[in-house]
Amino acid sequence: MPRSKTSKAWLQEHVNDPYVQRAKAEGYRSRAAYKLIEIDDKDRLIKKGMVVVELGAAPGSWSQIIKTRVGPAGRVIALDLIEMVPLHGVEFIQADFSEEATLQEIESRLAGAPVGLVLSDMAPNMSGIASSDQARSVYLAELALEFAEKNLVPGGDMLVKVFQGSGFMEYRDAMRGVFKSVLVRKPQSSRGRSPEVYLLGKGKK
């Protein structure tokens, strides 16, 4: 079946994207690597020896950065619904984060280890129905916040991808109930037309 004009335009943009080209040259699994690099360089979230839980990890570009920055003494527990090619030093769980059994698996792996940072780049499979996609994305963000509230150490941080739209302001308010401050980050490598932003919760209460 021939490609639509829309898919051809996306493919052309993707191939010519400087971040896609840079990721290939520098050995990152996707252009998303530069979103985390920019935010972490600014906010200093990832620290040597830290325990980090990453939600929505595939294909693994964030995991690559996290593992490098926590160093050999740190731990990275990464999760996604889809398969991820293994990365040395990264503990990967392929499971549905919305299921209770998955939460139990993560907590079993942690075995009481102090989680200093929760990162969530989760997003639903887009249906093209804006209201439905937005509701599902907020739901995933809510699950991440519940996990962070339960498992982060006092003073710990959380970075979560959200989409601006219905429920965004309410979600930001919910984060403010858990963290001392909540900041908005829009990395340069995030495509300008995309409604995605990252909310950074600093200092779990």
C-alpha positions in Angstrom: 0.0 0.0 0.0 1.5 3.4 -1.0 2.4 5.8 1.8 0.2 8.7 2.5 1.4 12.3 2.1 1.4 12.7 5.8 3.6 9.6 6.4 6.0 10.6 3.7 6.3 14.0 5.2 7.0 12.5 8.6 9.6 10.1 7.2 11.4 12.9 5.4 11.4 15.1 8.5 12.6 12.2 10.6 15.5 11.4 8.3 16.6 15.0 8.1 16.2 15.6 11.9 19.5 16.8 13.3 18.8 15.0 16.6 18.1 11.7 14.8 21.4 12.1 12.9 23.3 13.1 16.1 21.8 10.1 18.0 23.1 7.7 15.3 26.5 9.3 15.3 26.8 9.2 19.1 25.4 5.8 19.7 22.1 6.6 21.3 19.1 4.5 20.6 16.8 7.4 19.8 16.7 11.2 19.6 14.9 11.3 22.9 18.3 11.0 24.6 18.8 14.7 24.1 15.7 15.6 26.0 17.0 14.0 29.2 20.6 15.3 28.6 19.3 18.9 28.4 17.1 18.6 31.4 19.7 16.8 33.5 22.4 19.2 32.6 20.2 22.0 33.8 18.6 20.5 36.9 21.2 17.9 38.0 18.7 15.2 38.8 20.9 12.1 38.2 23.6 11.6 40.8 26.4 9.0 41.2 25.3 6.0 43.2 21.6 6.8 42.9 18.8 4.3 42.5 16.6 5.4 39.5 13.3 3.9 38.3 12.5 4.7 34.6 9.0 4.1 33.3 8.4 3.9 29.5 12.0 3.1 28.9 12.1 1.5 25.4 14.0 1.7 23.1 16.5 2.6 25.9 18.2 5.9 25.1 17.3 7.4 28.5 18.6 4.2 30.2 21.9 4.7 28.4 22.3 8.1 29.9 21.0 7.2 33.3 23.4 4.2 33.7 26.4 6.3 32.6 25.5 9.1 35.1 24.7 7.0 38.1 27.9 5.1 37.6 28.7 1.5 38.7 27.5 2.1 42.2 24.0 3.2 41.1 21.0 1.1 39.9 18.7 1.6 37.0 15.4 -0.3 37.0 13.6 0.3 33.6 10.2 -0.8 32.6 8.1 -0.8 29.4 5.2 -2.6 27.9 7.3 -3.4 24.8 10.5 -5.3 24.5 13.8 -3.4 24.9 17.2 -4.7 23.8 19.2 -5.4 26.9 21.7 -2.8 28.2 24.6 -3.7 30.5 23.8 -2.7 34.1 20.1 -1.9 33.5 17.5 -4.1 35.1 14.6 -4.3 32.6 11.1 -5.4 33.3 8.7 -5.9 30.3 5.2 -5.4 31.8 2.1 -3.3 31.9 2.6 -0.5 34.5 -1.1 -0.3 35.1 -1.2 -3.8 36.6 -0.7 -4.4 40.3 1.6 -7.3 39.7 4.0 -5.0 37.9 4.2 -2.6 40.8 4.8 -5.6 43.1 7.6 -6.8 40.7 9.3 -3.4 40.8 9.1 -3.2 44.6 10.4 -6.7 44.9 13.4 -5.8 42.7 14.0 -2.7 44.8 13.9 -4.7 48.1 13.7 -1.5 50.1 16.5 0.3 48.2 16.1 4.1 48.5 14.7 5.5 45.2 16.1 9.0 44.6 14.6 9.6 41.2 11.6 8.5 39.1 11.6 9.2 35.4 8.5 8.7 33.2 8.5 9.0 29.5 5.4 6.9 29.2 2.8 7.7 26.5 -0.2 5.7 25.2 -0.5 4.3 21.8 -2.2 7.2 20.0 -5.6 6.5 18.5 -5.9 9.8 16.8 -9.0 10.7 19.0 -7.6 13.7 20.9 -9.8 13.5 23.9 -9.2 9.8 24.4 -5.5 10.1 23.9 -5.2 12.9 26.4 -7.2 11.1 29.0 -5.0 8.0 28.6 -1.8 10.1 28.8 -3.0 11.8 32.0 -3.9 8.4 33.5 -0.3 7.1 32.9 1.1 10.2 34.5 -1.2 9.7 37.5 0.1 6.2 37.9 3.7 7.5 37.8 2.9 10.1 40.5 1.3 7.4 42.7 4.4 5.3 42.4 6.7 8.2 43.1 4.7 9.3 46.1 4.9 5.8 47.6 8.5 4.9 46.7 10.6 8.0 46.5 12.8 8.9 49.5 12.0 12.3 51.2 13.6 15.0 49.0 13.6 12.7 45.9 12.7 14.0 42.5 10.4 13.0 39.6 10.4 13.9 35.9 7.3 13.0 34.0 6.1 13.6 30.4 2.7 15.1 30.1 0.7 16.5 27.2 -0.9 20.0 27.5 -4.6 19.8 27.3 -7.5 18.6 29.4 -6.4 17.5 32.9 -3.0 19.1 32.6 -3.5 21.8 35.2 -5.2 19.4 37.6 -2.3 17.0 37.3 0.2 19.8 37.9 -1.7 20.7 41.1 -1.6 17.1 42.2 2.2 17.1 41.8 2.4 20.2 43.9 0.7 18.3 46.7 3.6 15.8 46.6 6.7 17.9 45.8 8.1 21.1 47.3 8.2 22.7 43.8 7.0 21.8 40.3 8.7 23.2 37.2 7.9 22.9 33.5 10.6 21.9 31.1 10.3 21.9 27.2 13.6 20.6 25.8 14.9 22.1 22.6 14.9 18.6 21.1 11.2 18.2 21.8 9.5 19.0 18.5 7.9 22.5 18.6 4.5 21.3 17.3 4.3 18.6 20.0 2.1 19.4 23.0 4.4 17.4 25.2 6.2 19.0 28.1 8.0 17.6 31.1 6.9 18.4 34.7 9.7 18.2 37.2 8.8 17.6 40.8 11.6 18.7 43.1 11.9 17.6 46.7 9.3 15.0 47.7 7.6 16.3 50.8 
